[in-house]
Amino acid sequence: MLSSGRAALSGAAASPAGGESLVVGLGVDLVEIDRVARALARWGDRFVDKLMDPAEARRLPAEAPARAHAVALAIAGKEAASKALGTGWSRGVRWRDVVVELAEPAAGEPRVRLLARAADVARAKGSDGSTVTRLETRGGLALGEVWLLGAGAPR
């Protein structure tokens, strides 16, 4: 496992009106960028193929330093999302069930999409799969934070 983060708060927060929950899960993760660079150097595309579907992998930069940075951010986002779901990589949730769309600087915020079993788990928690996602780097670390929003939460 490449991440060094721990499971974060995962639970429900009541809405101000006392109706549906605004946040039904929260996950945070840290990933060492150098560790991802070493894995890419050793395993190459096999490493990426295990974590990402072909469309997600095609959006990665080709050059080594930028590619390691982007993969580390994606891993941090995927790990944080799995923690927000409360499953980690169990109960049928797979790496490819969580798609991280990294944002270009002018394009806005990064986005996490939940597919297959991850989407089923989100629905069971009272979410339509909408998230608030924050991905950033600090020093040699990639940080991922994912808030899984309740179905009634404002967007």
C-alpha positions in Angstrom: 0.0 0.0 0.0 1.4 3.4 -0.9 -0.5 5.6 1.4 0.5 6.5 4.9 -2.7 8.0 6.0 -5.2 6.7 8.5 -9.0 6.4 8.4 -10.7 9.7 9.1 -14.1 10.5 10.5 -16.8 8.6 8.8 -20.3 9.3 10.0 -23.3 11.5 9.6 -23.7 15.2 10.4 -27.2 16.5 10.8 -28.4 19.3 8.6 -29.3 22.6 10.2 -33.0 22.0 9.4 -32.8 18.6 11.0 -33.5 16.8 7.7 -31.1 14.8 5.7 -27.4 14.7 6.5 -25.2 17.1 4.7 -22.1 15.0 5.0 -22.3 11.3 5.4 -18.6 10.4 5.2 -15.2 12.1 5.3 -11.9 10.6 4.4 -8.3 12.0 4.4 -5.1 10.5 3.1 -1.4 11.3 2.6 0.8 9.7 0.0 4.5 10.0 -0.4 5.3 11.3 -3.9 8.8 9.7 -4.0 7.3 6.3 -3.1 4.9 6.6 -6.0 7.8 7.6 -8.3 9.7 4.5 -7.2 6.7 2.3 -7.9 6.3 3.8 -11.3 10.0 3.3 -12.1 9.7 -0.4 -11.0 6.3 -1.4 -12.3 5.5 1.2 -15.0 2.1 0.9 -16.7 1.2 -2.3 -14.7 1.1 -0.1 -11.6 -1.2 2.5 -13.2 -3.4 -0.2 -14.8 -4.1 -1.8 -11.4 -5.3 1.6 -10.0 -7.0 3.3 -12.9 -9.2 2.5 -15.9 -7.8 3.3 -19.3 -9.6 6.6 -19.7 -8.4 7.8 -16.3 -4.8 6.7 -17.1 -4.8 8.5 -20.4 -5.3 11.8 -18.7 -2.0 11.4 -16.8 1.1 13.4 -17.9 3.7 11.4 -19.7 6.9 12.8 -18.1 8.2 11.0 -15.1 8.2 13.8 -12.4 4.7 15.2 -13.4 3.3 11.6 -13.8 4.4 10.6 -10.3 2.9 13.8 -8.9 -0.4 13.2 -10.7 -0.6 9.5 -9.7 0.2 10.4 -6.0 -2.7 12.9 -6.0 -5.0 10.3 -7.6 -4.1 7.7 -5.1 -4.6 10.2 -2.2 -8.1 11.0 -3.6 -9.0 7.4 -4.1 -7.9 6.4 -0.6 -9.7 9.4 0.9 -12.9 8.4 -1.0 -12.7 4.8 0.2 -12.4 6.1 3.8 -15.4 8.4 3.2 -17.4 5.4 2.1 -16.3 3.6 5.3 -15.1 0.6 3.4 -11.5 1.1 2.5 -10.8 -1.5 -0.2 -13.2 -4.1 1.1 -16.8 -5.1 0.6 -16.3 -5.2 -3.1 -15.1 -1.6 -3.5 -12.1 -1.6 -6.0 -9.5 1.0 -7.0 -11.2 1.4 -10.4 -14.6 2.1 -8.8 -13.2 5.5 -7.7 -12.3 7.8 -10.5 -10.2 10.9 -9.7 -10.4 13.7 -12.3 -7.4 16.0 -11.6 -8.2 19.6 -12.5 -6.1 21.7 -14.9 -5.2 25.0 -13.2 -7.8 26.9 -15.2 -10.5 24.2 -15.1 -11.5 24.4 -11.4 -11.5 21.8 -8.7 -10.6 18.2 -8.9 -13.5 15.7 -8.8 -14.1 12.2 -7.6 -16.7 10.0 -9.3 -18.0 6.8 -7.7 -18.8 3.8 -9.9 -20.0 0.3 -9.5 -19.8 -1.0 -5.9 -18.5 2.4 -4.6 -21.7 4.0 -5.9 -23.8 1.3 -4.3 -22.2 1.9 -0.9 -22.6 5.7 -1.3 -26.4 5.2 -1.9 -26.7 2.9 1.1 -25.1 5.7 3.2 -27.8 8.2 1.9 -25.6 9.9 -0.8 -26.1 10.3 -4.5 -22.3 10.0 -4.9 -21.7 13.8 -4.9 -18.4 14.8 -3.2 -16.4 17.8 -2.2 -12.8 17.0 -3.1 -9.5 18.7 -2.2 -6.2 17.5 -3.5 -2.9 19.3 -3.0 0.8 18.7 -2.4 2.9 19.9 0.5 6.6 19.2 0.4 6.9 15.6 -0.7 3.4 14.6 0.2 0.1 14.5 -1.8 -3.0 15.2 0.4 -6.5 14.0 -0.5 -9.6 15.0 1.3 -13.1 13.8 0.2 -16.4 14.7 1.8 -19.2 12.4 0.7 -22.4 14.5 0.6 -25.9 13.4 1.6 -28.5 13.3 -1.1 -30.2 16.4 0.3 -27.1 18.5 0.7 -26.9 21.7 -1.2 -24.5 21.7 -4.2 
